[in-house]
Amino acid sequence: MTVLITAASRHGSTIEIAQAIGRVLQERGLAVDVREAATVTMVDAYEAVVLGSAVYMGAWLKAARGLAESEATALAQRPVWLFSSGPIGDPPRPDEQPVDVAAMIEETKAREHRIFAGRLDRHRLNLREKTIALALRAPLGDFRDWAAIEAWAATIADTLQPLGDRSAEPAGQP
Ligand SMILES: Cc1cc2nc3c(=O)[nH]c(=O)nc-3n(C[C@H](O)[C@H](O)[C@H](O)COP(=O)(O)O)c2cc1C
């Protein structure tokens, strides 16, 4: 089975989370395709999908939102996991839900939605973003928790493997 791991990212940190998820799934023997959400139009070719987005001003980026909407029917027919990347700092802020994806979970029948801390790199921000970050006193830095990301990816691999490779193993194997 091929798993699509796709994410919308403005400054690169969320696509790196998608790549990390892809590496874990690959290590577990799954075929993966990691792609920017803006380059994906259909999900029919994939047996399962992990879809994520960076959160900006309380919302997913358009490319990820658009894909979830336009492919909702196809997504609902295969295992889907959603993730958001946004909160910044240690402990991460905002500490409440940074984005409301309830409708998206409903429409795509997603199994889970996970929130991961993100990265705020001053050198990558445009002037408008810098102004907002300054006004919000957002802490700068890379707060991505790779252990949490990899652990989540491992749970996805565990769920998918019985649907694929493991059925080919000899009887009696765990
Ligand atoms: C202008 C601006 C607005 C942001 N708004 C939010 C927000 O509403 N909620 C949140 O959790 N994170 C917010 N963030 C943090 C980003 O989601 C975080 O930096 C993320 O890791 C960026 O991902 P990217 O590098 O893939 O674009 C904001 C960052 C900027 C620069």
The ligand as a MOL file (V3000), in Angstrom:
LIG
                    3D

  0  0  0     0  0            999 V3000
M  V30 BEGIN CTAB
M  V30 COUNTS 31 33 0 0 0
M  V30 BEGIN ATOM
M  V30 1 C 1.7820 35.5710 11.2710 0
M  V30 2 C 1.7340 34.2670 12.0260 0
M  V30 3 C 0.5270 33.8170 12.5450 0
M  V30 4 C 0.4720 32.6050 13.2470 0
M  V30 5 N -0.7200 32.2000 13.7610 0
M  V30 6 C -0.7580 31.0500 14.5050 0
M  V30 7 C -1.9770 30.6280 15.1070 0
M  V30 8 O -3.0310 31.2420 14.9670 0
M  V30 9 N -1.9620 29.4980 15.8530 0
M  V30 10 C -0.8210 28.7720 16.0360 0
M  V30 11 O -0.8510 27.7650 16.7480 0
M  V30 12 N 0.3500 29.1360 15.4430 0
M  V30 13 C 0.4090 30.2540 14.6900 0
M  V30 14 N 1.5780 30.6380 14.1090 0
M  V30 15 C 2.7710 29.7980 14.2410 0
M  V30 16 C 2.9970 28.9230 12.9900 0
M  V30 17 O 1.9090 28.0500 12.8080 0
M  V30 18 C 4.2850 28.1130 13.1810 0
M  V30 19 O 5.3520 29.0190 13.0750 0
M  V30 20 C 4.4200 26.9900 12.1820 0
M  V30 21 O 5.4260 26.0930 12.6200 0
M  V30 22 C 4.7580 27.4980 10.7990 0
M  V30 23 O 4.7850 26.4250 9.8950 0
M  V30 24 P 5.5060 26.5220 8.4730 0
M  V30 25 O 6.9710 26.7560 8.7230 0
M  V30 26 O 5.2470 25.1870 7.8650 0
M  V30 27 O 4.8590 27.6400 7.7180 0
M  V30 28 C 1.6500 31.8370 13.4080 0
M  V30 29 C 2.8580 32.2950 12.8560 0
M  V30 30 C 2.9130 33.4960 12.1870 0
M  V30 31 C 4.2170 33.9630 11.6280 0
M  V30 END ATOM
M  V30 BEGIN BOND
M  V30 1 1 1 2
M  V30 2 1 2 3
M  V30 3 2 2 30
M  V30 4 2 3 4
M  V30 5 1 4 5
M  V30 6 1 4 28
M  V30 7 2 5 6
M  V30 8 1 6 7
M  V30 9 1 6 13
M  V30 10 2 7 8
M  V30 11 1 7 9
M  V30 12 1 9 10
M  V30 13 2 10 11
M  V30 14 1 10 12
M  V30 15 2 12 13
M  V30 16 1 13 14
M  V30 17 1 14 15
M  V30 18 1 14 28
M  V30 19 1 15 16
M  V30 20 1 16 17
M  V30 21 1 16 18
M  V30 22 1 18 19
M  V30 23 1 18 20
M  V30 24 1 20 21
M  V30 25 1 20 22
M  V30 26 1 22 23
M  V30 27 1 23 24
M  V30 28 2 24 25
M  V30 29 1 24 26
M  V30 30 1 24 27
M  V30 31 2 28 29
M  V30 32 1 29 30
M  V30 33 1 30 31
M  V30 END BOND
M  V30 END CTAB
M  END
